[in-house]
Amino acid sequence: MLDAHQNEKPAAFIALGCVLRGDTPHFDYVCKAVTDGVMQLNLALPVPTIFGVLTIDNQQQADERTGGKHGHKGEEAAVTALKMVSIASNP
């Protein structure tokens, strides 16, 4: 099945992940590096890269952002990717 799609290129990428704040300043460094990395991908690639990385302090915040009271951020990233692909294909 995969062989049938070998020549197809992705229309977008979605960077999904979660950075959990700990007791050290690593959280800030990692968040900045991830943000900068996604920005660089958007500048370098011919297709959009959507930022879908949660930056949280605890499990409750993760739950609230993955189907809880703040919606589902992964789903929102996918919708954003579809919108960006649609915009790119209809200039």
Residue pairs with C-beta under 8 A, 6 or more apart in sequence:
9 47
10 47
11 47
11 81
11 85
11 88
11 89
12 47
12 48
12 49
12 50
12 81
12 82
12 84
12 85
13 41
13 45
13 47
13 48
13 49
13 50
13 81
14 49
14 50
14 52
14 77
14 78
14 81
15 34
15 37
15 38
15 41
15 49
15 50
15 51
15 52
15 53
16 52
16 53
16 74
16 77
17 34
17 52
17 53
17 54
18 53
18 54
18 55
18 56
18 62
19 27
19 30
19 31
19 34
19 53
19 54
19 55
19 56
20 27
20 56
20 57
20 58
20 62
21 27
21 55
21 56
21 57
27 55
31 53
31 55
34 53
35 51
35 53
38 49
38 51
38 53
41 49
42 48
42 49
47 85
47 88
48 81
48 84
48 85
48 88
50 77
50 78
50 80
50 81
50 84
51 77
52 73
52 74
52 76
52 77
54 61
54 62
54 65
54 66
54 73
56 62
56 65
64 70
65 71
65 72
65 73
66 72
66 73
66 74
